């Protein structure tokens, strides 16, 4: 009887337009879920859902992150809309500045990959100065991944309890990364005969760069999840475009900076840029989040926070529930396959340009730059298209699978063509195929990399940390295996491109067969 009266009141409110439709539907859904859960509990049966997501009834464009909660930690239903939550109610309100937030995250990601790629360019003069062997270079390069792998999951746990949450951890991550970059620049103060000391400092500094990036990545994932659902695809695409932008700028700018000023300048300049970004973020990030800041300590009508901690909400991460979710493991496996392709190409394509195609150093640099910059430009356009499809009524899962299929199967097709008929088509046809593969790969910004927030906005940073850790481990043996294939076949086209195509095809099949966007 109570449900009948409530439903009647909701229908009346809808016809009279006394409350927004979004509030009506949200309240109705939460009421139904509550009734089902209460009925199941009275009957002695477990609830049909292991994890309950019940969003607060506020307008979608200022909605906070969702919650991944157990049955025993169901949040109270907030039915009061704060004045600061109404987006068009006038001026003077502390509304989120989503565009500025996305710009800041884009720059943070670009700085991460600038600091990641700078050593790959500067390692030649560094190794020449200190007499480092190829084995030494390999050890120094791998030091980054050890730091990167070891910090992501602890950082995801830390941001759940640290004051300021993801805002604080992202600032700390970029700061640590910048200090690690300074450590590499300090090598310039050593004498040329201090090769062992130089190797130790280089390994430690690169490990700290990895630490910083590992700390910052879960925070980026958590902040992306705060974006309203109607702009999540475009915001995610722009943010992750920072990765390819950083790689492109690093490959393009570092050789010229080294030639003009020497190799230490790239580390000093990139570190200075990171420190400047950190100062800007600390002073402005709360303003950009505005009323969508879930880490505000206040919880009243005058507060800027629209997501308040409820007394029954757990502070830790529900690892057992996360690890038991098939949808989470689908994302983890897909991310691993995606990174196998990305890092394999990043590692071997420069050698393919010079040794496989016989291009000059200058032309190889231009060709290495071109796929990444075009991929960076394509990503935001793909995100806008994905948001448009969602606005037109497409199901979220259909949109994610469409773009991820283009990213995997489209790029795999280009790789197969490059590995089979590519050599007969000529040098520039092979370069064009690689560029097309990279551009299509940018579609995963609206596929895989939106799925973390689709599954659980509240724990999106944790899910990204989990899948990214797998994505950092998976390429390590594959990159070595590709080198053996190249030696065995005597061909970069066969050894590199077919192996990458296989990984992309497997990833596409996994995502199509197992992916989900249902709130966990």
C-alpha positions as CSV (number, residue, x, y, z in Angstrom):
1,X,0.0,0.0,0.0
2,X,2.8,2.4,0.8
3,X,4.4,1.8,-2.6
4,X,1.1,2.5,-4.3
5,X,0.7,5.8,-2.6
6,X,4.3,6.8,-3.4
7,X,3.9,5.8,-7.0
8,X,0.8,7.8,-7.3
9,X,2.5,10.9,-5.8
10,X,5.4,10.5,-8.2
11,X,3.0,10.3,-11.2
12,X,1.2,13.4,-10.0
13,X,4.5,15.3,-9.5
14,X,5.7,14.3,-13.0
15,X,2.5,15.5,-14.6
16,X,2.6,18.8,-12.7
17,X,6.3,19.1,-13.3
18,X,6.8,20.1,-9.7
19,X,10.1,18.1,-9.5
20,X,12.6,17.2,-12.2
21,X,12.0,13.9,-14.0
22,X,15.5,12.7,-12.9
23,X,14.5,13.0,-9.2
24,X,11.3,11.0,-9.9
25,X,13.0,8.2,-11.7
26,X,16.0,8.0,-9.2
27,X,13.7,8.0,-6.2
28,X,11.4,5.4,-7.8
29,X,14.4,3.1,-8.6
30,X,15.8,3.4,-5.1
31,X,12.4,2.7,-3.6
32,X,11.9,-0.4,-5.7
33,X,15.4,-1.7,-4.8
34,X,14.8,-1.0,-1.2
35,X,11.5,-2.9,-1.2
36,X,13.0,-5.9,-3.0
37,X,15.9,-6.0,-0.6
38,X,13.7,-5.6,2.5
39,X,11.3,-8.3,1.2
40,X,14.2,-10.7,0.6
41,X,15.7,-10.1,4.0
42,X,12.3,-10.7,5.7
43,X,12.0,-13.9,3.8
44,X,15.4,-15.1,4.9
45,X,16.8,-15.0,1.4
46,X,20.0,-13.1,0.4
47,X,19.6,-10.1,-1.8
48,X,19.7,-10.8,-5.6
49,X,22.6,-8.4,-6.0
50,X,25.9,-8.8,-4.2
51,X,26.8,-5.2,-4.7
52,X,24.2,-2.4,-4.6
53,X,24.6,0.9,-6.3
54,X,22.0,3.5,-5.4
55,X,22.8,7.0,-6.7
56,X,21.6,10.0,-4.8
57,X,18.7,11.9,-6.6
58,X,20.5,15.0,-7.8
59,X,20.8,16.3,-11.4
60,X,23.0,14.2,-13.6
61,X,25.5,16.9,-14.6
62,X,26.6,17.4,-11.1
63,X,26.3,13.9,-9.9
64,X,29.2,12.6,-7.8
65,X,30.9,9.2,-8.0
66,X,28.8,6.1,-7.5
67,X,29.3,3.7,-4.6
68,X,30.4,0.1,-4.6
69,X,28.8,-1.1,-1.4
70,X,27.9,-4.4,0.3
71,X,24.3,-5.1,1.4
72,X,25.2,-4.3,5.0
73,X,26.5,-0.8,4.0
74,X,23.5,0.5,2.0
75,X,23.6,4.3,2.1
76,X,20.7,6.4,3.2
77,X,18.6,7.9,0.4
78,X,19.1,11.6,0.3
79,X,15.9,13.3,-0.9
80,X,17.0,16.9,-0.3
81,X,18.6,18.7,-3.2
82,X,21.1,21.4,-2.1
83,X,21.0,24.8,-3.8
84,X,24.6,24.3,-5.0
85,X,23.5,21.2,-6.9
86,X,21.2,23.0,-9.4
87,X,23.3,23.9,-12.4
88,X,21.1,26.6,-13.8
89,X,19.8,28.3,-10.7
90,X,21.8,31.5,-11.0
91,X,25.3,32.8,-10.5
92,X,27.5,32.8,-7.4
93,X,27.2,29.0,-6.9
94,X,30.2,26.8,-6.5
95,X,29.6,24.7,-9.6
96,X,32.1,22.2,-11.0
97,X,34.4,23.5,-13.8
98,X,34.6,20.2,-15.7
99,X,36.5,21.6,-18.7
100,X,39.3,22.9,-16.4
101,X,39.4,19.6,-14.5
102,X,39.8,17.6,-17.7
103,X,42.5,20.0,-19.0
104,X,44.4,19.6,-15.7
105,X,44.2,15.8,-16.0
106,X,45.3,15.9,-19.6
107,X,48.4,17.9,-18.7
108,X,49.2,15.6,-15.8
109,X,49.0,12.6,-18.1
110,X,51.1,14.3,-20.8
111,X,53.8,15.1,-18.1
112,X,53.7,11.4,-17.1
113,X,54.5,10.2,-20.6
114,X,57.0,13.0,-21.2
115,X,59.0,11.8,-18.2
116,X,58.5,8.2,-19.4
117,X,59.8,8.7,-22.9
118,X,62.6,11.2,-22.3
119,X,65.1,8.6,-21.2
120,X,64.5,6.5,-24.3
121,X,65.9,9.5,-26.3
122,X,68.6,10.6,-23.8
123,X,69.9,7.2,-23.0
124,X,72.3,7.2,-26.0
125,X,74.4,10.2,-24.9
126,X,74.2,9.1,-21.2
127,X,75.4,5.6,-22.1
128,X,78.1,7.1,-24.2
129,X,79.4,9.4,-21.5
130,X,79.5,6.8,-18.7
131,X,80.3,3.7,-20.9
132,X,77.1,1.9,-20.0
133,X,76.6,-1.5,-21.7
134,X,73.3,-2.6,-23.4
135,X,72.7,-4.7,-20.3
136,X,73.1,-1.6,-18.1
137,X,70.6,0.3,-20.3
138,X,68.1,-2.5,-20.0
139,X,68.4,-2.6,-16.2
140,X,67.9,1.2,-16.0
141,X,64.9,1.2,-18.3
142,X,63.2,-1.6,-16.4
143,X,63.6,0.3,-13.1
144,X,60.7,2.5,-14.1
145,X,58.3,-0.4,-14.4
146,X,59.2,-1.8,-11.0
147,X,58.2,1.5,-9.4
148,X,55.2,1.8,-11.6
149,X,53.9,-1.7,-10.8
150,X,54.5,-1.7,-7.1
151,X,52.7,1.6,-6.2
152,X,49.4,1.6,-8.0
153,X,47.3,-0.7,-5.7
154,X,48.7,0.8,-2.5
155,X,48.0,4.3,-3.9
156,X,44.4,3.3,-4.6
157,X,44.1,2.2,-1.0
158,X,45.7,5.3,0.3
159,X,43.5,7.7,-1.5
160,X,40.4,6.2,0.3
161,X,41.7,7.4,3.6
162,X,44.0,10.3,2.9
163,X,42.6,13.8,3.5
164,X,41.8,15.3,0.1
165,X,41.6,11.8,-1.5
166,X,42.5,11.7,-5.2
167,X,43.3,15.5,-5.2
168,X,46.1,14.9,-2.7
169,X,47.4,11.7,-4.2
170,X,47.6,13.1,-7.7
171,X,49.6,16.1,-6.5
172,X,51.9,13.9,-4.5
173,X,52.4,11.5,-7.5
174,X,53.4,14.3,-9.9
175,X,55.7,15.8,-7.3
176,X,57.5,12.4,-6.7
177,X,57.7,11.9,-10.5
178,X,59.3,15.3,-11.0
179,X,61.8,14.8,-8.2
180,X,62.8,11.5,-9.8
181,X,63.3,13.3,-13.1
182,X,65.6,15.8,-11.2
183,X,67.6,12.8,-10.1
184,X,68.4,11.8,-13.7
185,X,69.6,15.4,-14.4
186,X,72.0,15.2,-11.5
187,X,74.0,12.6,-13.4
188,X,75.6,15.5,-15.2
189,X,77.5,16.4,-12.0
190,X,79.4,13.0,-12.0
191,X,82.8,12.3,-13.6
192,X,82.9,10.1,-16.6
193,X,84.7,7.3,-14.7
194,X,81.9,7.0,-12.2
195,X,79.9,4.6,-14.3
196,X,78.7,2.4,-11.4
197,X,77.5,5.3,-9.4
198,X,75.8,6.7,-12.5
199,X,74.0,3.4,-13.0
200,X,72.8,3.3,-9.4
201,X,71.5,6.9,-9.5
202,X,69.9,6.3,-12.9
203,X,68.0,3.2,-11.6
204,X,66.9,4.9,-8.4
205,X,65.7,8.1,-10.2
206,X,63.8,6.1,-12.8
207,X,62.2,4.0,-10.1
208,X,61.0,7.2,-8.4
209,X,59.5,8.3,-11.7
210,X,57.7,5.0,-11.8
211,X,56.6,5.5,-8.2
212,X,55.1,8.9,-9.0
213,X,53.3,7.8,-12.0
214,X,52.0,4.7,-10.2
215,X,50.7,6.9,-7.4
216,X,49.0,9.4,-9.8
217,X,47.2,7.0,-12.1
218,X,44.5,5.7,-9.6
219,X,43.8,9.3,-8.7
220,X,43.3,10.2,-12.4
221,X,40.8,7.3,-12.7
222,X,38.9,8.4,-9.6
223,X,38.7,12.0,-10.8
224,X,37.5,10.9,-14.3
225,X,34.7,9.0,-12.6
226,X,33.3,12.2,-11.1
227,X,32.5,13.5,-14.6
228,X,28.8,13.4,-15.4
229,X,27.8,10.4,-17.4
230,X,26.8,12.5,-20.5
231,X,30.4,13.7,-20.9
232,X,32.4,10.8,-19.4
233,X,33.4,9.4,-22.8
234,X,34.7,12.8,-24.1
235,X,36.4,13.6,-20.8
236,X,38.1,10.2,-20.6
237,X,39.2,10.5,-24.2
238,X,40.8,13.9,-23.7
239,X,42.5,12.9,-20.5
240,X,44.1,9.8,-22.0
241,X,45.0,11.7,-25.1
242,X,47.6,13.3,-22.8
243,X,49.4,10.0,-22.9
244,X,50.0,9.9,-26.6
245,X,50.5,13.7,-26.7
246,X,53.3,13.3,-24.1
247,X,54.9,10.5,-26.2
248,X,54.6,12.5,-29.4
249,X,56.1,15.7,-27.9
250,X,58.9,13.8,-26.2
251,X,59.9,12.0,-29.4
252,X,59.7,15.3,-31.3
253,X,61.2,17.8,-28.9
254,X,63.9,15.8,-27.0
255,X,66.3,15.3,-30.0
256,X,66.3,19.0,-30.8
257,X,66.7,20.0,-27.1
258,X,69.6,17.6,-26.7
259,X,71.2,18.8,-29.8
260,X,70.9,22.5,-28.8
261,X,71.4,22.4,-25.1
262,X,72.6,19.0,-24.0
263,X,70.8,16.0,-22.5
264,X,70.4,17.4,-18.9
265,X,68.1,20.2,-20.1
266,X,65.3,17.8,-21.0
267,X,65.2,16.5,-17.4
268,X,65.5,19.9,-15.8
269,X,62.8,21.4,-18.0
270,X,60.3,18.5,-17.6
271,X,60.9,18.4,-13.9
272,X,60.2,22.2,-13.7
273,X,57.0,21.7,-15.7
274,X,55.9,19.0,-13.2
275,X,56.6,21.2,-10.2
276,X,54.7,24.1,-11.8
277,X,51.7,21.8,-12.5
278,X,51.8,20.6,-8.9
279,X,51.6,24.1,-7.6
280,X,48.7,25.0,-9.9
281,X,46.8,21.8,-9.0
282,X,47.2,22.3,-5.2
283,X,45.9,25.9,-5.5
284,X,43.0,25.3,-7.9
285,X,41.8,21.6,-7.9
286,X,39.2,22.1,-5.2
287,X,37.8,25.1,-7.2
288,X,37.5,23.0,-10.4
289,X,35.6,20.3,-8.6
290,X,33.4,22.8,-6.8
291,X,30.1,21.3,-5.6
292,X,31.1,17.8,-6.9
293,X,34.0,17.5,-4.5
294,X,33.4,14.1,-2.7
295,X,36.3,14.8,-0.3
296,X,34.9,17.8,1.4
297,X,34.7,17.6,5.1
298,X,31.5,19.6,5.3
299,X,28.0,18.1,4.9
300,X,25.3,20.7,5.3
301,X,23.3,23.1,3.1
302,X,26.1,25.6,2.8
303,X,28.7,23.0,1.9
304,X,30.2,22.7,-1.6
305,X,30.2,18.9,-1.4
306,X,27.3,17.1,-3.0
307,X,28.6,13.7,-1.9
308,X,28.7,13.4,1.9
309,X,30.1,10.5,3.8
310,X,27.3,8.6,5.5
311,X,27.9,7.0,8.9
312,X,27.5,3.5,7.5
313,X,29.8,3.9,4.5
314,X,32.9,1.8,4.6
315,X,36.3,3.5,4.5
316,X,38.3,0.7,2.9
317,X,38.2,-0.9,-0.5
318,X,36.0,-4.1,-0.7
319,X,38.7,-6.2,-2.3
320,X,36.8,-9.4,-1.9
321,X,33.9,-8.1,-3.9
322,X,36.1,-6.5,-6.6
323,X,38.1,-9.7,-7.1
324,X,35.0,-11.8,-7.3
325,X,33.5,-9.7,-10.1
326,X,33.8,-11.3,-13.6
327,X,33.3,-7.8,-15.1
328,X,36.4,-6.5,-13.3
329,X,38.5,-9.4,-14.6
330,X,37.3,-8.7,-18.1
331,X,38.7,-5.2,-17.8
332,X,42.0,-6.5,-16.3
333,X,42.5,-9.0,-19.2
334,X,41.5,-6.4,-21.9
335,X,43.9,-3.8,-20.4
336,X,46.7,-6.4,-20.5
337,X,46.1,-7.1,-24.2
338,X,45.9,-3.4,-25.0
339,X,49.2,-2.6,-23.3
340,X,51.0,-5.5,-25.0
341,X,50.2,-3.8,-28.3
342,X,51.1,-0.3,-27.1
343,X,54.4,-1.0,-25.4
344,X,55.5,-3.5,-28.1
345,X,55.1,-0.9,-30.7
346,X,56.7,1.8,-28.5
347,X,59.7,-0.5,-28.0
348,X,60.3,-1.8,-31.5
349,X,58.9,0.6,-34.0
350,X,61.9,3.0,-33.9
351,X,64.2,0.1,-34.7
352,X,61.8,-1.0,-37.5
353,X,62.0,2.5,-39.0
354,X,65.8,2.5,-39.1
355,X,66.7,-1.1,-39.6
356,X,63.6,-2.5,-41.3
357,X,62.7,0.4,-43.6
358,X,66.2,2.0,-43.7
359,X,65.0,5.5,-42.9
360,X,67.4,8.2,-41.8
361,X,67.5,9.2,-38.1
362,X,65.7,12.5,-38.9
363,X,63.0,10.8,-41.0
364,X,62.6,8.0,-38.4
365,X,61.9,10.6,-35.7
366,X,59.2,12.3,-37.8
367,X,57.6,9.0,-38.6
368,X,57.7,7.9,-34.9
369,X,56.1,11.2,-34.0
370,X,53.3,11.1,-36.5
371,X,51.1,8.2,-35.3
372,X,51.0,9.5,-31.7
373,X,50.1,13.0,-32.6
374,X,47.3,11.9,-34.9
375,X,46.1,9.5,-32.3
376,X,46.0,12.3,-29.8
377,X,43.9,14.4,-32.2
378,X,41.5,11.5,-32.9
379,X,40.8,10.5,-29.3
380,X,38.8,13.6,-28.3
381,X,36.7,13.4,-31.5
382,X,36.0,9.7,-30.8
383,X,34.9,10.7,-27.2
384,X,32.5,13.4,-28.6
385,X,31.0,10.8,-30.9
386,X,30.5,8.3,-28.1
387,X,28.8,10.9,-25.9
388,X,26.5,11.8,-28.9
389,X,25.5,8.2,-29.4
390,X,24.7,7.8,-25.7
391,X,22.6,11.0,-25.8
392,X,20.7,9.5,-28.8
393,X,19.7,6.5,-26.7
394,X,22.3,3.9,-27.4
395,X,23.0,1.4,-24.6
396,X,26.2,2.1,-22.8
397,X,27.5,-1.5,-23.3
398,X,26.8,-1.2,-27.0
399,X,28.8,2.0,-27.3
400,X,31.7,0.6,-25.3
401,X,31.9,-2.6,-27.4
402,X,31.6,-0.7,-30.7
403,X,34.6,1.6,-30.0
404,X,36.7,-1.1,-28.4
405,X,36.1,-3.4,-31.4
406,X,37.3,-0.7,-33.7
407,X,40.4,-0.2,-31.4
408,X,41.3,-3.8,-31.4
409,X,40.1,-5.4,-34.7
410,X,40.7,-2.3,-36.8
411,X,44.3,-1.9,-35.6
412,X,44.9,-5.7,-35.8
413,X,43.8,-5.6,-39.5
414,X,46.3,-2.9,-40.2
415,X,49.0,-5.0,-38.4
416,X,48.2,-8.1,-40.4
417,X,48.4,-6.1,-43.7
418,X,51.7,-4.6,-42.6
419,X,53.1,-8.0,-41.7
420,X,52.0,-9.8,-44.9
421,X,51.6,-7.6,-47.9
422,X,53.2,-4.5,-46.4
423,X,56.7,-5.0,-47.7
424,X,55.4,-5.3,-51.3
425,X,53.4,-2.1,-50.9
426,X,56.4,0.1,-50.2
427,X,57.8,2.1,-47.3
428,X,55.1,4.9,-47.1
429,X,52.2,2.4,-47.4
430,X,53.6,0.6,-44.4
431,X,53.9,3.9,-42.5
432,X,50.3,4.9,-43.4
433,X,49.1,1.5,-42.2
434,X,50.8,2.0,-38.8
435,X,49.3,5.5,-38.5
436,X,45.9,4.1,-39.3
437,X,46.3,1.4,-36.6
438,X,47.3,4.0,-34.0
439,X,44.4,6.3,-34.9
440,X,41.9,3.4,-34.6
441,X,43.6,2.3,-31.3
442,X,42.6,5.7,-29.9
443,X,38.9,4.4,-29.9
444,X,39.7,2.5,-26.7
445,X,39.4,5.8,-24.9
446,X,35.7,5.5,-25.3
447,X,35.7,1.8,-24.8
448,X,37.9,0.1,-22.3
449,X,39.1,3.2,-20.4
450,X,35.5,4.3,-19.7
451,X,34.5,0.9,-18.4
452,X,36.2,1.4,-15.0
453,X,33.9,4.3,-14.2
454,X,30.9,2.6,-15.7
455,X,31.3,-0.4,-13.4
456,X,31.9,1.7,-10.2
457,X,32.4,5.4,-10.2
458,X,33.4,5.3,-6.5
459,X,36.1,2.7,-7.0
460,X,37.1,3.6,-10.6
461,X,40.6,4.6,-9.5
462,X,41.1,1.2,-7.8
463,X,39.8,-0.7,-10.8
464,X,42.2,1.3,-13.1
465,X,45.1,0.6,-10.7
466,X,44.3,-3.1,-10.8
467,X,44.0,-3.3,-14.6
468,X,47.0,-1.0,-15.2
469,X,49.2,-3.1,-12.9
470,X,48.3,-6.2,-15.1
471,X,48.9,-4.0,-18.1
472,X,52.4,-3.1,-16.9
473,X,53.4,-6.7,-16.2
474,X,52.0,-8.4,-19.4
475,X,54.2,-6.6,-22.0
476,X,57.5,-7.5,-20.3
477,X,57.8,-11.1,-21.5
478,X,56.1,-10.3,-24.8
479,X,58.5,-7.6,-25.8
480,X,61.4,-10.0,-25.3
481,X,59.5,-12.7,-27.2
482,X,59.0,-10.3,-30.1
483,X,62.8,-9.8,-30.2
484,X,63.3,-13.5,-30.5
485,X,60.7,-13.7,-33.3
486,X,62.5,-10.9,-35.2
487,X,65.8,-12.8,-34.9
488,X,64.1,-16.1,-36.0
489,X,62.2,-14.7,-39.0
490,X,64.7,-12.0,-40.0
491,X,61.8,-9.7,-40.5
492,X,60.4,-6.9,-38.4
493,X,57.1,-7.1,-40.3
494,X,56.5,-10.8,-39.5
495,X,58.0,-10.8,-36.0
496,X,56.5,-7.6,-34.7
497,X,53.2,-6.8,-36.5
498,X,51.7,-10.3,-36.5
499,X,52.5,-10.8,-32.8
500,X,50.8,-7.5,-31.9
501,X,47.8,-8.3,-34.2
502,X,47.4,-11.6,-32.3
503,X,47.3,-9.8,-28.9
504,X,44.8,-7.2,-30.2
505,X,42.6,-9.9,-31.6
506,X,42.6,-11.9,-28.3
507,X,41.8,-8.7,-26.4
508,X,38.9,-7.9,-28.7
509,X,37.4,-11.3,-28.3
510,X,37.7,-11.1,-24.5
511,X,36.0,-7.7,-24.4
512,X,33.1,-8.6,-26.7
513,X,32.5,-11.9,-24.8
514,X,32.8,-10.8,-21.2
515,X,32.6,-7.0,-20.8
516,X,29.8,-5.4,-18.8
517,X,28.8,-1.8,-17.9
518,X,26.3,-2.8,-15.3
519,X,26.9,-1.1,-12.0
520,X,28.7,-3.5,-9.7
